[in-house]
Amino acid sequence: MNLPRISLLPTFLRELLSDQTLPREPEPDAIMEDVDQVAAFSETGRAESTLAASYLFHTARASQALQGCKRVVDLGCGPATQLIQIASINPEIEFVGVDMSQEMLRHARAHADEAGVRNVSFMTGDITKLDAFEPQSVDGVISTVSLHHLPTAGHLEGCFREIQRILKPGGALYLADFGRLKSLKSVIFFAYMNRDRDPHQLLLDYERSLRAAFLLSDFQKLAKGFLDGAVNVFSTFKVPLLIVLKTPDKELPAEKIAILNRMRDGLNPRFKYDLDDMRTFFKLGGLKNDVFH
C-alpha cells in the first residue's frame, strides 16, 4: 500500500457504501500444476516485491500464536516461502507443509534445502481431507493466503472440519487470507496499485486471488461453527481486504522479537511502509500486541 493514503479514499468509500455485487470466481486448477506457472509464482514470491511485507507480518503474527507448540501443520504451503520464514524463527517447532501440488512441493523442498531449514517436512495432501493426521494429533495449524484456492464454500467448510478434527484441545491457530471485496473496481484498484514496481505475474496472481476470495462472513460463520471459542476473527479496518483468524497471542521471547525487528529494519523502505500499513489497518481492526517497534 505504498502510496498516499488519500488515494485509497474513493475505493474505501465505495466498499463501505456499496452492496455486495462481486461474485466469487474460483482460480483455475491448472495453474498450480503448470511447471512454468509454478516456477514464476515461486520466483516472484521470493524476489524483491511487496510480498516481503506480507510475509514478515504473517511470520510475526503466526509466531505469537504458536509459542509452546511442538508440531504444527501448514495447510496449502505452496512453494513454502512463508513457511520457511516462520520455521526459521521458530526452530524448536516441527512444521509439516501440506499441499496438493507435486510441483509446488518440489519447489518447497528445494527452498528448504537452500535455506538450510531442517525443522520442516512436506507431504502431498488435500487440506479438506487430512487423512494422514490422527484426531487431536497436532499442536497448531496455520494457513497463510491459501484458503481462497479452494474450489467452493463446501471445500472451505471441509477444511475447517478437518482443522477441528486434527487440532488438540487448546491448540494454536493462525489462518490468514484475502476477503472478497464488494466491487470489481475495488479488486482492480488493489490488484494493480503497485504496477509501477511489481512484476506483471504477481499483479495477475493478486487479481485472481481477490476474485476467488471468500467473504468475511464465511470465515466468521465457520469459526463459530467449528473452532474453539478462543479463536478471534480480525480484518483490515472496515474493508476486509485481509482477514486473520487466530488464537490468543503468547509472549514471544525477547530474542525472537529482536530478530523480527531486525528483519523489518532490513526491508527496502517502500516495503517497510507496506508492512507498517498492514500493522495500522489491522490495529484499527482490533488486532493488538504488535511486536514491531
Helices and strands as residue ranges (DSSP letters): G 5-8, H 9-17, G 29-32, H 35-46, H 51-66, E 71-75, H 81-89, E 94-99, H 102-115, E 120-124, E 138-144, G 147-149, H 153-166, E 167-178, H 184-191, H 200-212, H 216-226, E 232-235, E 242-246, H 254-265, H 269-284
